[in-house]
Amino acid sequence: MNLMEGALSDALSRWGFRLLPGSLREIPGRGWVFAARGPREKAVGWVGEPDFLPLTSPLLPEPIRAGNYPANLYPWTWGNYLALRSVLSLAPQRCDRPASFGTGDRLGWVSRAQIEALRLYPVFPILAQQSPRELERTKRDFRDVLLQAAWGVLASGYAGAFGADADHIKTAEQLREAVEAGYTMFTLDLSEHLRQPVPREPSPLARAIVEAHAGHRLSVADGQGYILEEGRLWKAAQRYEPALEAAIALVGQLRAWRREFDLEISVDEAEEETTPEDHVFVVEYLRRRGVDLWSLAPRFPGRFEKGVDYIGEVEAFARALRLHVAISRALDGYRISLHSGSDKFRIYRVFAEITGGRFHIKTSGTSWLQTLRVIARVDPGLLAELYRTSLDHLEESRKAYPISLRREDLPLELPSNPEQLLEHPAARQLLHISYGVLLDAYREALQGALEAHWEELETAVREHIRRHLDALFVREVR
């Protein structure tokens, strides 16, 4: 800590705020920006002439002194974020690396820990990652998700690029809200169209794609190859064309609002596994309609349930992945995306190796479970309440998430060591999907319990995200 940081830290402590180490950034010739925490409050600070940055609503009644310079604190609001966004490169960017990793922060409390983990690995960090389904349950919006992620970037001292993913978008209104907030990645979810397909005859374009690819042999890394079947291509055309037309309409609106973006198409929540013929038809149809993909999220064999490891045969997953990678390389070279990627340690290494390090992975709920792990340590009584409430609302919570969880698999009481509840697969799943009802009932209690333990929370999240990345990049998983 240099002399300015020491003087600033001492001055802030007298007002109940703590300077976050490493967050002090210089704007050459103008001053310094920093992040601070107070009781239940995130703040941004400015050291220098007050007129340079149009920050509003100072928290301190008069400037404090940091060496020879005046300083003040300001609330971390959307307006103050916008005042800093271009000056400090806090705006999300498009991905510029072969591998990318998304870490949703459902509470807006742990983005600093997430970026502190991600920055140590060769991945592009996508921090602001939430779906409308999650936003509805957490009572947040795209703007707040990005705001809290940007604060994590500022607080960590990270000066590199990061992305923002509007996940599982299904409507133009959802898309517009994310664009207006400044998101750079958009994941269009076709699942609803695929669950209720509208029967129709394939168009001339669909027929041309089937005729062009039927009987084509794919060269696969395992040397076995694969011949695209005409019947499966016709099935893909009938099933996917209406869904793809809906996606193309959304892309048209997106282009009217934003010139450059990363586009992902998601079919991972479809009811059937994505066949090679499905994959080829989806990408070729979009390409011929002028839509280029950044990534595709297929439905893989096995089960990708919330809060637990991959359920299924790893070799079956690997065979399917080899085919999808072969198709992506034969077509436009987009990356393959793994959704519900939290805690899928059995397949991370295989996924990284077969994709050749060109991939995207999405995680979200695993950071929420680490929050509950800390609650188990610091307030076991509150964890017991959370668990009972989760049990009472199981059927409500599971409506949005396809899981095989059965009530009879769940323990009725907490173990003697409450943290062990987070090691029970069924209990993990229950707590994972119950975040909506728990935040409705216990948001203030959770925040109060964690206020004195946010460093412990950040450590838990940081170490857990590193476990994921260690597995991907062939390091010993702790």
C-alpha positions in Angstrom: 0.0 0.0 0.0 1.5 3.3 -1.0 1.3 6.6 0.9 -1.9 7.8 -0.8 -3.7 4.4 -0.3 -2.7 4.5 3.4 -3.9 8.0 3.9 -7.1 7.3 2.0 -7.8 4.1 3.9 -7.4 5.9 7.2 -9.7 8.7 6.2 -12.4 6.3 4.9 -12.3 4.2 8.0 -13.4 7.2 10.1 -16.6 7.2 8.1 -17.2 3.5 8.4 -15.9 2.6 4.9 -13.2 0.3 3.8 -10.9 0.9 0.8 -10.7 -2.3 -1.3 -7.1 -3.2 -1.8 -5.9 -3.0 -5.4 -9.0 -1.0 -6.6 -7.2 2.4 -6.9 -6.8 3.4 -10.5 -5.2 6.4 -11.9 -6.6 8.6 -14.7 -3.4 10.2 -15.9 -3.2 13.9 -15.1 -6.7 13.9 -13.5 -6.9 11.8 -10.4 -7.7 8.4 -9.1 -10.9 6.2 -8.9 -11.3 3.5 -6.2 -13.9 1.2 -4.7 -15.0 1.1 -1.1 -17.5 -0.9 1.0 -19.6 0.5 3.8 -22.4 -1.0 5.9 -24.6 -2.7 3.3 -23.3 -0.2 0.6 -21.0 -0.3 -2.3 -19.3 3.0 -3.2 -17.0 4.5 -5.8 -14.5 7.1 -4.7 -12.8 9.9 -6.6 -9.5 11.5 -5.6 -8.9 14.7 -7.5 -10.8 17.8 -8.8 -14.5 17.2 -8.2 -15.5 18.7 -11.6 -13.7 16.2 -13.8 -16.1 13.3 -13.3 -19.9 14.0 -13.1 -20.4 11.8 -10.1 -23.6 12.6 -8.1 -24.9 12.3 -4.6 -21.7 12.4 -2.5 -21.9 10.2 0.6 -19.6 12.3 2.8 -20.8 15.8 3.8 -17.5 17.3 2.8 -14.4 16.0 1.0 -11.7 14.1 2.9 -8.0 14.5 2.2 -5.9 11.8 0.6 -2.4 13.3 0.8 -2.6 16.6 -1.1 -5.9 15.8 -2.9 -9.6 16.1 -2.0 -11.6 12.9 -2.1 -15.2 11.8 -1.7 -17.4 8.8 -2.0 -20.5 8.3 -4.2 -23.1 5.6 -4.3 -22.7 2.9 -6.9 -25.7 3.9 -9.1 -26.4 3.5 -12.8 -25.7 7.1 -13.4 -22.4 7.1 -11.6 -21.4 3.9 -13.5 -22.2 5.6 -16.8 -20.0 8.5 -15.7 -17.1 6.1 -15.3 -17.8 3.6 -18.1 -15.9 5.1 -20.9 -13.2 6.6 -18.8 -12.2 3.3 -17.1 -13.2 0.8 -19.9 -16.0 -0.6 -17.7 -18.2 -1.2 -20.7 -18.7 -4.8 -21.7 -16.8 -5.9 -24.8 -17.2 -8.7 -27.4 -15.2 -11.8 -26.8 -11.6 -11.7 -28.1 -10.3 -15.1 -26.9 -10.8 -18.7 -28.0 -12.2 -19.8 -24.6 -14.8 -18.0 -22.6 -16.4 -18.7 -19.2 -19.6 -17.2 -17.8 -20.3 -16.8 -14.1 -23.7 -15.5 -13.3 -24.1 -13.7 -9.9 -27.7 -14.0 -8.9 -27.4 -11.8 -5.9 -25.0 -9.2 -7.3 -22.6 -9.8 -4.4 -19.7 -11.9 -5.7 -18.6 -10.6 -9.1 -15.3 -9.4 -7.6 -14.5 -12.9 -6.5 -15.4 -14.4 -9.8 -13.2 -12.0 -11.8 -10.3 -12.6 -9.4 -10.6 -16.3 -10.2 -11.1 -15.9 -14.0 -8.3 -13.5 -14.5 -5.8 -16.2 -13.6 -6.7 -18.5 -16.6 -6.7 -18.1 -20.4 -10.5 -17.4 -20.7 -12.5 -14.4 -21.6 -14.7 -13.5 -18.6 -18.4 -13.0 -19.1 -19.5 -11.7 -15.8 -23.0 -10.2 -16.3 -24.8 -13.3 -17.3 -28.5 -13.8 -16.4 -31.7 -15.0 -18.0 -35.1 -13.4 -17.8 -36.1 -16.5 -15.8 -33.5 -15.7 -13.2 -34.3 -11.9 -13.3 -37.9 -12.6 -12.5 -37.1 -14.8 -9.6 -34.4 -12.4 -8.1 -36.4 -9.2 -8.8 -33.6 -7.7 -10.8 -33.2 -6.5 -14.3 -30.4 -6.5 -17.0 -29.2 -3.1 -15.9 -28.7 -4.1 -12.3 -26.9 -7.3 -13.2 -24.4 -5.3 -15.3 -24.1 -2.6 -12.7 -23.0 -5.1 -10.0 -20.7 -7.0 -12.3 -19.0 -3.7 -13.3 -18.5 -2.9 -9.6 -16.8 -6.3 -9.2 -14.5 -5.4 -12.0 -13.7 -2.0 -10.5 -13.3 -3.4 -7.0 -10.9 -6.1 -8.2 -8.6 -3.8 -10.1 -9.1 -5.9 -13.2 -8.3 -3.7 -16.2 -9.0 -6.2 -19.0 -12.0 -6.8 -21.2 -15.2 -8.6 -20.0 -18.5 -9.5 -21.5 -22.2 -9.4 -20.6 -24.5 -12.2 -21.7 -28.3 -11.7 -22.0 -29.0 -15.4 -21.5 -32.0 -17.5 -22.8 -33.7 -14.6 -24.6 -37.1 -15.5 -26.1 -38.8 -12.1 -26.8 -38.0 -8.8 -28.5 -38.8 -6.9 -25.3 -36.2 -9.0 -23.3 -33.7 -8.3 -26.1 -34.4 -4.6 -26.1 -33.8 -4.3 -22.4 -30.5 -6.0 -22.6 -29.4 -3.9 -25.6 -30.3 -0.7 -23.8 -28.2 -1.8 -20.8 -25.2 -2.4 -23.0 -24.9 -6.1 -23.3 -22.6 -7.6 -25.9 -23.6 -11.3 -26.0 -27.1 -12.5 -26.7 -28.2 -16.1 -26.3 -31.4 -16.9 -28.2 -33.3 -19.8 -26.8 -35.3 -21.9 -29.2 -36.7 -24.4 -26.7 -40.3 -23.2 -26.5 -40.6 -23.4 -30.3 -39.2 -26.9 -30.3 -41.5 -28.1 -27.5 -44.6 -27.0 -29.4 -43.6 -27.2 -33.1 -45.9 -25.9 -35.8 -46.3 -28.5 -38.5 -45.3 -27.1 -41.9 -43.8 -28.2 -45.2 -40.1 -27.5 -45.5 -39.4 -24.4 -47.5 -37.3 -24.4 -50.7 -34.3 -23.3 -48.6 -34.8 -26.2 -46.2 -35.1 -28.6 -49.1 -31.9 -27.2 -50.6 -30.0 -27.7 -47.3 -31.2 -31.3 -47.0 -30.3 -32.1 -50.6 -26.8 -30.5 -50.2 -25.9 -32.4 -47.1 -27.6 -35.8 -47.3 -25.0 -38.5 -47.5 -22.2 -36.1 -46.7 -19.4 -37.7 -44.7 -18.0 -35.8 -41.7 -14.4 -36.3 -40.7 -14.3 -36.8 -37.0 -11.3 -36.6 -34.7 -11.7 -40.2 -33.6 -11.2 -41.3 -37.2 -14.5 -43.1 -37.5 -16.4 -40.4 -39.4 -20.1 -39.9 -39.7 -22.5 -39.9 -42.7 -25.4 -37.4 -42.4 -28.7 -39.3 -42.9 -31.3 -37.8 -45.3 -34.2 -38.9 -43.1 -32.8 -37.2 -40.0 -32.1 -34.0 -42.1 -35.8 -33.9 -43.2 -36.8 -34.4 -39.5 -34.6 -31.5 -38.5 -36.0 -29.3 -41.3 -39.6 -29.9 -40.1 -38.7 -29.4 -36.5 -36.3 -26.5 -36.6 -37.4 -24.3 -39.4 -40.2 -22.4 -37.6 -37.9 -21.9 -34.5 -35.1 -20.6 -36.7 -37.5 -18.1 -38.4 -38.4 -16.8 -35.0 -34.7 -16.5 -34.1 -33.9 -14.7 -37.4 -36.7 -12.2 -36.6 -35.0 -11.4 -33.3 -31.6 -11.1 -34.9 -33.1 -8.6 -37.3 -34.3 -6.5 -34.4 -31.0 -6.9 -32.7 -29.1 -5.6 -35.7 -31.3 -2.5 -35.8 -30.3 -1.7 -32.2 -26.7 -2.8 -32.1 -24.2 -3.1 -34.9 -21.8 -5.7 -33.3 -22.5 -8.5 -30.9 -21.7 -12.1 -30.1 -24.7 -14.4 -31.0 -25.3 -17.8 -29.4 -28.2 -20.1 -30.3 -29.3 -22.4 -27.5 -31.1 -25.7 -28.0 -29.8 -27.3 -24.9 -33.2 -27.2 -23.1 -34.9 -29.1 -26.0 -36.4 -32.4 -25.0 -34.4 -34.4 -27.5 -30.6 -34.8 -27.9 -29.2 -32.6 -30.7 -28.3 -34.9 -33.6 -25.5 -34.1 -36.1 -28.2 -33.5 -38.6 -30.0 -31.0 -36.3 -26.8 -29.2 -35.8 -26.0 -29.0 -39.6 -29.5 -27.8 -40.4 -29.6 -25.1 -37.8 -26.2 -23.6 -38.7 -26.7 -23.9 -42.5 -30.2 -22.4 -42.3 -29.0 -19.4 -40.3 -25.9 -19.0 -42.5 -27.9 -19.0 -45.7 -30.2 -16.4 -44.2 -27.2 -14.2 -43.4 -26.9 -15.0 -39.6 -23.4 -16.0 -38.4 -23.0 -17.7 -35.0 -20.5 -17.0 -32.3 -21.5 -20.2 -30.5 -24.1 -23.0 -30.4 -25.3 -24.8 -27.3 -26.5 -28.3 -28.2 -28.4 -30.7 -26.1 -25.9 -33.4 -25.3 -26.5 -37.0 -24.2 -26.8 -37.5 -20.4 -28.3 -35.2 -17.9 -27.1 -31.7 -17.0 -29.0 -31.1 -13.8 -28.6 -28.2 -11.5 -26.1 -28.3 -8.7 -24.7 -31.8 -9.4 -22.1 -33.4 -11.6 -22.8 -34.7 -15.1 -25.1 -37.8 -15.0 -24.4 -40.2 -17.8 -21.6 -42.0 -19.7 -18.6 -39.7 -20.2 -17.7 -41.6 -23.4 -21.1 -41.0 -24.9 -20.8 -37.4 -24.1 -17.3 -37.4 -25.8 -18.6 -39.1 -28.9 -21.4 -36.5 -29.3 -19.0 -33.7 -28.6 -16.5 -34.9 -31.3 -19.3 -34.8 -33.9 -20.5 -31.3 -32.9 -16.9 -30.0 -32.9 -16.3 -31.6 -36.4 -19.4 -29.9 -37.7 -18.5 -26.5 -36.2 -15.0 -26.7 -37.8 -16.4 -27.8 -41.2 -18.8 -24.9 -41.3 -17.9 -21.5 -39.8 -15.6 -22.3 -36.8 -18.0 -21.0 -34.1 -17.5 -22.4 -30.6 -19.5 -25.1 -28.8 -21.2 -23.9 -25.6 -21.8 -25.9 -22.5 -24.9 -24.8 -20.5 -25.7 -25.8 -16.9 -22.0 -26.1 -16.6 -21.7 -25.7 -12.9 -20.0 -28.5 -11.1 -19.7 -30.8 -14.1 -16.2 -31.9 -13.1 -16.5 -35.4 -14.8 -16.5 -33.9 -18.2 -14.5 -30.6 -18.1 -11.2 -32.1 -19.2 -12.8 -34.0 -22.0 -14.7 -30.9 -23.1 -11.6 -28.7 -23.1 -9.5 -31.4 -25.0 -12.0 -32.2 -27.7 -12.9 -28.6 -28.4 -9.2 -27.8 -28.7 -9.6 -25.0 -26.1 -12.2 -23.2 -28.2 -15.4 -23.2 -26.1 -17.8 -21.4 -23.9 -19.1 -22.6 -20.5 -22.0 -21.1 -18.5 -22.2 -21.4 -14.7 -24.5 -19.5 -12.4 -26.1 -21.4 -9.5 -22.8 -22.7 -8.2 -22.0 -19.3 -6.8 -25.4 -19.2 -5.1 -24.6 -22.5 -3.5 -21.4 -21.2 -2.2 -23.3 -18.3 -0.6 -25.4 -20.9 1.3 -22.3 -22.8 2.3 -21.1 -19.7 4.1 -24.5 -19.3 5.7 -24.2 -22.8 7.0 -20.9 -21.8 8.7 -22.0 -18.5 10.2 -25.8 -19.0 10.8 -26.9 -22.6 10.9 -30.3 -21.6 12.2 -30.9 -19.5 9.1 -29.8 -22.4 6.8 -32.3 -24.7 8.5 -35.1 -22.1 7.8 -34.0 -21.9 4.2 -34.0 -25.6 3.8 -37.5 -26.0 5.3 -38.8 -23.3 3.0 -37.2 -25.0 0.0 -38.9 -28.3 0.9 -42.3 -26.6 1.2 -41.9 -25.0 -2.2 -40.3 -27.9 -4.1 -43.0 -28.2 -6.7 -43.2 -24.5 -7.4 -39.4 -24.2 -7.8 -39.0 -27.2 -10.1 -41.4 -25.9 -12.7 -38.7 -23.9 -14.4 -35.9 -26.5 -14.2 -36.0 -30.0 -15.6 -34.6 -32.2 -12.8 -35.1 -35.7 -11.7 -35.2 -34.8 -8.0 -37.6 -36.8 -5.9 -38.9 -35.7 -2.5 -38.1 -39.0 -0.9 -34.4 -38.5 -1.8 -34.2 -35.4 0.4 -33.1 -35.4 4.1 -35.8 -34.1 6.4 -33.3 -32.5 8.9 -29.9 -30.9 8.7 -26.9 -33.0 9.5 -25.0 -32.3 12.7 -22.5 -30.4 10.6 -24.9 -28.1 8.6 -22.3 -27.6 5.9 -22.6 -31.3 5.0 -26.1 -30.5 3.6 -24.3 -28.9 0.6 -22.6 -32.2 -0.1 -25.9 -34.1 -0.4 -26.8 -34.3 -4.2 -30.6 -34.0 -3.7 -30.3 -31.2 -1.2 -27.9 -29.3 -3.4 -30.4 -29.5 -6.3 -33.2 -28.4 -4.1 -31.3 -25.4 -2.8 -30.0 -24.6 -6.3 -33.5 -24.3 -7.8 -35.1 -22.6 -4.8 -33.3 -19.3 -5.0 -36.4 -17.4 -6.1 -38.6 -18.4 -3.2 -35.7 -18.0 -0.7 -34.8 -14.5 -1.9 -38.5 -13.5 -1.7 -38.7 -14.5 1.9 -35.1 -14.1 3.2 -33.3 -11.5 1.2 -32.7 -9.1 4.1 -31.8 -12.0 6.5 -29.2 -13.3 4.0 -27.7 -9.9 3.4 -27.6 -9.3 7.2 -25.9 -12.6 7.9 -23.3 -12.1 5.2 -22.5 -8.5 5.9 -19.9 -9.3 8.4 -18.6 -12.2 6.4 -18.3 -10.9 2.8 -14.6 -11.7 2.7 -15.3 -15.3 3.6 -18.0 -15.4 0.9 -15.7 -14.0 -1.7 -13.0 -16.6 -0.7 -15.5 -19.4 -1.0 -16.7 -18.3 -4.5 -13.2 -17.6 -5.8 -11.9 -21.0 -4.7 -14.9 -22.8 -6.1 -14.7 -21.1 -9.5 -11.0 -22.0 -9.6 -11.9 -25.6 -9.0 -13.8 -25.5 -12.3 -11.0 -23.8 -14.2 -8.3 -26.1 -12.7 -10.3 -29.1 -14.1 -10.6 -27.5 -17.5 -6.9 -26.6 -17.7 -5.6 -29.9 -16.4 -4.6 -28.8 -12.9 -5.2 -30.8 -9.8 -8.7 -30.2 -8.6 -8.6 -29.2 -5.0 
